Amino acid sequence: MKRVNILWLLLDSLFLIVFNLLFFMLGDVENFKTSVWISYGFIHFAYLVLLLTPWFVRRGSTEYLYRRVPYLVTSIYFLTELLIGVTLILIAPETTKTIIIIQVVLATLFLGLLLVYLIVNERTANNAKQCETDLLYVKECATKVHSILQQITDKAVAKKIEQVYDLLHCSPAKSNTDVRLLEQQVISEIERLESVVSQNKTEQIALIADKIYRLADERNKQLKNSNR
């Protein structure tokens, strides 16, 4: 185990050590009622939820955007449970029914709030990931064609390549499954164009440029029609 992990483990254990030390040394353990042990258990459960918060956060480059609220919810739950739990331990009511109701309602309220936020987080993250995927087609294709354009010396061919670049650069980023095949064909043809340009085959360059333009234009038209 790495040194930093050991240090974090010790830090996480401090509360448990201090709380249990006070609980067993200051309390009359042998005469504790069931209600006391219920509150004792829920305090530990709330602390466990707090420690597990990092596992609730979606991993990735945007992790920092999604971690604040889960930590806030689990921290509030733990502090609230600690306050209520200790109060109930000191009161030590005879009946357990009320204690169970209070503890279960409290846990359900906070965990329900946490789960709702995590669900919203997943949807937001998935939508963001889809947007990144959609943008990839436009950005990569436009960048590659622009790079190809810099290598063309023939003015007429350069004009065709420039038209392809302008079309790709202005294409809608938001995509759908209906145009995936067209996008793949555009990408494939751009790769062919790169190969042909390196061989300086002017006629083939013009033909492939025209094909890319038609495919990209068809893709844009289908997207426009599907959004009506």
C-alpha angles and dihedrals in degrees: 000000000000119000092242091053090052090051092050090048091053091048092050090049096055095085093047092049095048095041095049092044091055093040096054098035099045098035131074094241096182092057099040113133123231090254089061093053091048091056090043090055095047092051089056091045091053091050091049090053089052092051091049093052094103088061090057093057118092112245122233145080091306095049092118090063093059104039103071099072097044090051090047093050096046092044092052090047092051095047092045092048091047091053095044094038094052090046091053091046090054092046092044098191119209097232123063099199095081092044093052092048093050094047096044093047091048093048092045092050096053097037090047089053090048093050093049090052092047091052091051089047092054092051092047092048092047091050090049091050091050090051090052090050091049092049091050093071094052097040098044096042094046092047093050094047091048089053090050090049090060089060097052117099099173107093096211093050091043088055091056093048090048090054090051090050093049091050094049094043092053096041117121111264096210109089139178139202093265093070100037092101092052090049091051090050091051091051091047092050092049088055089051089049091054090053094047093047090054087056091046095231099162099186094050090046091057093047094049091045090055091049093050090050092052093047094046092046091050090050091053093047092051091050091049092051093047091053095054 
